[in-house]
Amino acid sequence: MTNTNPLWKVLLLAGALIIGILFALPNVFGNDPAVQVSPSDGPLTQSLVTTVKNALTNAGITDVEYREEGDRLLALFPDTDEQLRGRDAIREVTDAGVTNVALHLVSASPAWLRSFAEPMYLGLDLRGGVHFLMDVDMDAALATSEQRYVSDWKRVVRGERIRGTNIQYRDGEIVARFRSAEDRDRMLANFSRNTPELFFTPRDEGEFFYVDATLTEAAEREERTGALQQNIVTLRNRINELGVAEPVIQQQGTDRIVVQLPGVQDPAKARDILGATATLEYRLVYGGETDWASADQGGPIPTDARLYQRRGSGAPILLQRDVIVTGDQIKGASAGIDQQSGGPAVFVQLDSAGARNMLEVTQDNVGNPMAVVYIEKKKFTNLVDGVEVDETGDIEEVISVATINDVLSHRFQTTGLSAQEAADISLLLRSGALKAPIQIVEERTVGPNLGKANIRQGFMAAVIGLAIVVVFMAIYYRMFGVIAGAALVINVVLIIAVLSAPGLQATLTLPGIAGIVLTTGMAVDANVLIFERIREELRAGRSVQVAINAGYEKAFVTIADANITTLIAAVVLFSMGTGSIKGFAITLCIGILTSMFTAIFGSRVIVNALFGNRRLTTLPI
Amino acid sequence: MRMVVKESAIDFMGHRQRTWIFSAVIIVIALLAILIRGLNLGVDFTGGYTIQAAYETAPDLNVVRSSLADAGFAEAVVQNFGSSTEVLIRMAPQPDASSVQVSNEVEAALQPSSDGTISMERVEFVGPQVGEELREKGGMAVLLALVGIVIYVWFRFEKKFSVGSVFALVHDVIITVGIFALFQVEFDLTILAAILAVIGYSLNDTIVVFDRIRENFRSMRSGTPAEIMNASINQTLSRTLITSFTTILVLLSLFIFGGSIIHGFALALLIGVFVGTYSSIYIASTAVLAMGITKEDMMPVEKEGADLESTP
């Protein structure tokens, strides 16, 4: 008997090898640091391209490759130092609100290769970057939105001239207290007509008549998804402001958000900006110095007022309980210099609802003082008697108090912050407020140097491991060992090709490299099984060609059984794993599958081609 | 170097009492280590901080410790990591501060302990709740993998084989985890991944032996189950050893060249492959034999064995 290859088998192996090499090739070229310039909305204009090119030339950065891809311009630099200089030069000539300028890492392959193949996507542990898992405080989001009804209701009650009512938000419910049942019923009818999203419970208690209201289940669900979506939008805006290309911002479960920022140069800044809940609020001042002092010394605080402290001095001040404008009604903000004082200022732009309120209030209050409150929410976990208790603490400071000289509406400015704070808070206001406070519950940051070291060491371990196995196989199984080694090398090429394949979106991580290394050790198992079997058959006195055939045939079932069990473990690992562990599971899975192809099919084609059609009495095995 | 193991005829089944006692002793030691010393769980499972900082010149760790203590992190564990210029700081979650504040404060606190600049190479923070979730998920994953494998082996072989293979797997997992407990090597998420890979690998080994046992049960006309098992293990012995050898080679490469972060991972796999190889030779098959496997259990469902005999 002879062992010959049908033509299709040869073609299949050759085809797989060629396609594998093509898709793996971009990894040889690697990535170049780049700056990505794209207009926030609208297409890329030639004038922007010229502006960028001129800016870089003027900055003395000439070793740049430009690529125009769709609505973005990429400028590629030889190293990261040039990249940072380039970014700064481009930022100087572009407007932060209109043009996004982000650091990027793009394929250094020639254009023909780029058109269909990209290098592997490197995980944060190899590339450097930040991974955050954020918990969204849904209860706080619900409370905030329910609280909003309190001031709405007050306005309605005032409009209807009903006296002696008390409306407040207490223990997760909006509670309205009336003096008479008629008032209560009239208002209940009014409320339920105008706010179908609330669920009302009237109750009588003592001499008073109450309406309790909470969001209906459906409204609450909507509110929750809305809060999460709003937070994701806000985070995305903030990340765009930071200048990160290819950020990942995803919902995880019902109340968590994952944020991954590859290649971030300044993780501390990213942490600060993403986690920040700082916002501004505008309120009228209540009473005068004497009221403030007595309230501060434990005197009664009027129900319409709240006690605050001035930033810096810590002096007490009373402000109206009703808010004129909240942070989420601010749609635009930029930092600048106040013309009069010369100090830093935030120029604020309101949305229509905010502007209407501001207009109404300032019309009635020209000559009265208005205060700007700086609010920062902080959520933390405390241990109380060994039990974890979540607590939310708000830092609320009055940063400025000024007399309303004129009616304000859409645009105005606020002073009382440092220059850095003005820049940060205008970024925060511009990108929108977080609808619900977030807490970082998991963070993994890897610096760019460590990322590079991880790649270098992982690559070295893989190459040395591969080389040792190939040499060992060649010594132990001679020519057949060389064939197994070739199959192993093809296997690694295929793993890299599959990882790089467009649309698969697999990410290579350090444990992922370990997975490839482990696979190279285990992949020869299939060949060892086959070759041992061939030796056995030869020992049993079978002819060479029969032994080859039997070796491959008999070993196949064993190899399949053994690999499927490893595959089960790898799939379980994938389904439960987080980021970098998933990377290990993926390379392990891919490695098992490709190794079945190369070790069984691939090596057979080579063995057949070399020995299959010859009259042999011994085999170099 | 033609054949390392040339038609060996070792009486594995005859040695089974000795090897079982040996394994039992090791397992008892491993369990004691796990129960008494406990696992040195990493921040992935306990929640807390791991911060890796790179110095330009090797810092005095005592100075690092005292400057951290001055900043209010008295309980921080400080050690070198990989080289003398790299410092690894581990500490529990800070109850009244966010991760943002803590890493900024640590960075500021470290500055005085250095002559040059310090770069924060790695900051890992896992909140207590996430740690708990990862712990649960991890335990679940090991269980799921075991259950999935039991089902597969049961389906492909037979109940006694399935029990035998799981017996060997539990043996491997306990010993590997026990060694981590005994030497207090940090046990984190990557180690758990390695344990799952060990389960896959060890089973791979066991399956190869089982496959041969099944084949021989069907093709060998004479011989007791013990003799057939001995023959099967001997026939696959050289394959078992060579595959383990190549795997250990690449793992050594990973351990030596792969960098400090991957050390624990490579170590767990090294131990696991070693123990897994031992268990598939000495434990899995003897367990099947102890459960009283007979030829009848192995009668072919399809006529697979007969076909192989008549291959030209």
Interface residues (C-beta under 8 A of the other chain):
Chain A: M1 D125 L133 D135 P267 A268 R271 D272 G275 K378 K379 F380 T381 N382 L383 E388 Q439 I440 V441 E442 E443 R444 T445 V446 G447 N449 L450 A453 N454 Q457 G458 M460 A461 A462 I464 G465 L466 I468 V469 F472 M473 I475 Y476 L510 P511 I513 A514 V517 L518 T520 G521 M522 V524 D525 V528 L529 E532 R535 E536 R539 V546 A550 E553 K554 V557 T558 D561 A562 N563 I564 T565 T566 L567 I568 A569 A570 V572 L573 S575 M576 G577 T578 S580 I581 F584 A585 L588
Chain B: M1 M3 E7 Q52 A54 P93 P95 D96 A97 S98 S99 V100 S103 N104 E107 S119 M120 E121 R122 V123 E124 F125 V126 G127 P128 Q129 V130 L134 K137 G138 M140 A141 L144 A145 G148 I149 Y152 V153 R156 L189 T190 L192 A193 L196 A197 I199 G200 Y201 L203 N204 D205 I207 V208 D211 R212 E215 Q235 T236 S238 R239 I242 T243 F245 T246 T247 I248 L249 V250 L251 S253 L254 I256 F257 G258 G259 I261 I262 F265 A266 L269 L308 T311 P312
